[in-house]
Amino acid sequence: MAHQSVYIARTLTETAMATLDRSDHELRIGSEAPPSREELLSQSRGAAGVVVTLSERIDAEFFDAAGPNLKIVANVAVGFDNIDVNEAKRRGVIVTNTPGVLDEATADHTFAMILNLCRRVSEADHFVRSGTPWVWGPRMLVGLDISAGATLGIIGFGRIGKAVARRAEAFNMRVIAFEAQRTPGDVDGTVSFVGFEDILTQSDVISLHLPLLPSTRHIIDAAVLARMKPTAYLINAARGGVVDEAALIAALNSGTIRGAAIDTFENEPFVNPALLDTDNLLLTPHIASAGDRTRDRMCLLALKNVDEVLAGREPVTQVVLR
């Protein structure tokens, strides 16, 4: 079989890069930094396979530049909102992602944010480092006692949502969930499914684990935030676009909700400066999957998908729109 050209837009993990020494493909490999738009389009030209991350926009212009040899775009991510999947399908290009391999790492980070935010860990660290004089007191930096039966509401009960639920149960939390395909009253182990309104009004912590689709963009807006408990916390380790950032900033500054933690941003990597001035908000730079083993598995799965498609076989994890 003739060598086929593969463009890898970003430097992958060391483990994944080491496997490329055995590759039969003609490789073009980018740097750790995201490619410019011009570089992405020029380096993809004539490629049979392209490996990208969520920072690369894959649209009609990209497919025009890549040309008719392109067979697969492999995304090193679970989400694929950076790719026009319908356009890919129209042109006969397979799109793959990396589901399954990052569930536990993302759930770990989600729960780390819950604990950090609810027990005010980062806030306390900053307080001590500021040099502000203090003495222990009964009302000092008091947060939510989650193991006293606090309610966690999970919006989006897929693999990651289920992994978060298992962690919450270990902390003695009551777990309820909203999933569009499930009927209120259904149960999954100890998790009870409820309606969307019940998630908002009953939860002490709401954690988002749903994809960014036209139907989920800004699913958390000003009206939704206003229906949450004023003592509640919002956690987002999904996609930034599922939350209206302007509405979240307003809700936090007005005391509509008690706090929030977000790992993803609406216009990533741009961070709205107003977020940085919001005290009751924990921010992390899209690192929920940043376990060493997990990132290796994500990169290796993307490369595996390319190898399978270019060998004329079915990919392991093809994106199929429903």
N, C-alpha and C positions, 0 to 999 in steps of 0.2 A: 504494500500500500504506500502511495506517495506521501511524503511529508506534508503536513497541513500546518498552516500558520495559526498561532494562538497568541493573542495579546492579553497580558495580565496587567491590568491598569495600576495596581498598587502592589508594593512589596508585601508578600504574605509572611506568615510566621516562619521561623527558622526551620522548623520541622517540615513544613510544606515546601519551602524553597529547596530543601535538600532533596526532595523527591524529584524535582525537575531535572536533576542531573541525568536521570534515567529516561527522560521523555524522548519520544520519537518525533515530537512536533518541532517546528521552527518557532522559537519563542521570542516574543518582544515583551520586555518586562519594564514596568514603570518604576517609580521611586516610592518612598513611604508617603510622600505628600500626594494629595489628589492631583490628577492631571488637569491641566487647563482644558478648556473646551476644545481649543484648536488641537492640542496634543491628543486628546481622546479620539477626535474624528480622524486625524491623520494616521495614528498608530493602529486604528481599527480597520483601515482600508485593506481590503483583500483577505481579512482574517476569516478562518472557518469557525473559530471559537473565541469568545471574549469573556474574561473573568473581571467582574466589576464589584464595587462596593456601593453602599447606599448614597455615597457622595457623587456618583456619576449619573447624570440624567440620560436615560436611554429612550429616545423618541424617534419620530420619523426622520428628522435630520441625521441622527446617528445611523439609522438603517440605510439611508441613502449613501452616506459616506462609507459605511462598511462594505456595501456592495452585495452582489448575489451569492457569493461564496459562503456567507455567514450562515451557520447552522444552529449555533447555541450562544446564548448569553447566560452566564452562570453568576448569580448574585451571591456574594458572601454575606448573607443576612437572611433572616426569616421573612421580614417585610419586603415588599417589592413595589412600593409606591413610587420608587424612582424609575420604574420601567413601564412603558406603555405596552402592556401585555397584549392588548387587542391588536395593536399595530404589528407586534411580533408575530402573532398568529396569522394575520393577514398575509404576511410575507413568508410564512412557513418556517419561522425561526423559533426554536424551543427556548423557553425561559425556565431556569431552575433556581431554587433557593436552598436554604440550609435549615430546615425545620428539624426538631427532635433533639439535635445535638447540644442545644444551648438552653434547654428548658430549666435544668436544675441551677445552672449558673445565674440565669435571669431571676429565678425565684429567690435564690440566695440574696442577690442584690436588692430585690424588692423588699425582702424582709429586713435586710440591713437598713434600708431607708425608713421602714416603718418603725423599727426600734430606735434609730437615731433621732427621728423627728419627734416621736411620741414621748421619748424620755429626754429630749432636748440635749443630746450628747454634743453635737457640734456647737450649739449655742453655749453650752457650759464650757467647752474647750476655749472658745473665743473669749468668753468672760474672764477666765483665769489668765489667759495670755495678755489681756488688756491691762493687767496690773491694778484693776479696780479693787479697792479694799473690801473685804467681805468677812462675814462670820456666819456659821451655819445657823439656819432658822427654819421653822416649820413650813414656811411658805416660799422658800427659796427654790426657784427653777423646778417647780412642780409640773409634771406632765401627766399623760394618760397611763393608767395602770392597766396595760393590755391583758395581763394574765388574770385579772379579776373578772373575766367574763365579758370583755369588750367585744363588740360585734364588728367583724370584718365583712364588708360587702365587695364582692368580686364582679366586675363587669367584663364579661368575656371569659367563658369557662372552658378554654381549650387546654392544651398540654401545660402551658405555663401557669394558667389560672389554677389548674388542679395541683400543680407543684406548690404554689403559694398556699393553697388551702391546707395541704399536709403540714406545712410549717406552722400555720396559724393554729391548727388543732393541737399541735405539740405545746403551744403556749396557752392552751385552755381558752382560746377565743371561740366565740360563736361565729360560724361562717354561713353567710347567705350569698347567693349568686344570681346574677341576671345573665341569661343567654337567650338570644332571639329565637333559637330553635327549640328551646325548652319551655314547657308549660309551668306557670306558677303552681306550686304544690308538689312538683316532682322532687325527688331526692336523689342524691348521689353520695352514698355512704352517710356521713354526718352533715353533708352540705344540703341546705334546702334552697330550692329555686323560688324566687319571688319576682313580682313585677318591678318595672323600672322605678316607679314611684316609691315602692317599699324599700328598695335599695337606698334611695336618697334619704328617706326619713328615719330609717332604722340603724344605719351604719355609723359607727364611731370612726371607722377608717374605710375609705373606698379606694380600691386598687384597680387600675385599668389594664386589661390584657386583651385587647381587640385590635384587629388590623385597621390601617387607615384606608378607608374606602369612601366613595362619595356619600354613602349613607351614614358613615361614622365621623366624618369631618365635623369638628366642633360639637360632638355629642355632649360634651361638657361646656355649656355656655352660661351666660349670666343667669338665665332663668333656672337652670339646673342647680347651679351653685347656691342660689337663693333658697332652694327647697331642701338643701342639706342641713344637718344639725349645725348650729353655730359653734359647737365644740368639736366638730368633725375635722378629719384630715383627709386630703386627697393625695394619692400616689400615682404617678404615671411613669411606667417603664415600658410603655407600648410605643406609640409614635406621637411626636409633638402635636401634629395636626388634629388629634382627637380632642384637644383642649383649646378653647379660645383663650390665648394667653392674656389678651387685654382684659377679658372678663375675670380671669383668675387673679391678676394683679389688683384689680379693683376690689374683688371679694376679700383678698387678704388684707389690703390696706383699710378696708371698712370694717373688718371683723365679722364679715358674713360667715366665714369658716375660720377655724383656729390655725390651720397651717397646711402646707403642701410640700411634697418632695417630687421633683421631676428629673428624669434621666435623659429626656429627649425634648427637642425644642421645635417650635412651629416652623422656623425658617433656618434650620440647622445648616451650617455651624454658627450662623449669626445668633447672638443672644440679645434679646431685647434689654437695653440698659436698665429699664424700669424693674426687671426681675432682680437685678443686682442690688437694688435699693430696697428690696422687700425683706424685712427681717425674719418673718415667720415662714421662710421658704428655704428648703434644702435643695441644692443644685449639684448634679454630677454630669459629666460630659459624655453621655451615651456609652457607659461602661458596664451595663448590666451583664453583657456576655463576656466580660474581660477576664475570665479565668484562663490560665495558660493552657490547660488541656482542652478546654472548650473552644478557644480560638484555633488551636491546631485542628480540631475535628471539623470546624466550620470551613477552614481553608482546604483541607483534604477532601471534604465532600464536594466542594465546588470543582476542584480539579478532577475528581472522579466522574462527576457529571459530564465534564467536557470530554474526558477520555471515552466514556461510554457512547456518547452521541457521535463523536468523530470516528468511532469504530463501527458505526451502523447499528448500535444497540440502543435500548431504551434507557433514558437517564434514571437515576435513583430517585430524585425528588423534583419532578417536573411541576411547575406552577400551572394549575388548571383552574380557570375562573368558573364560578358556578353562576 
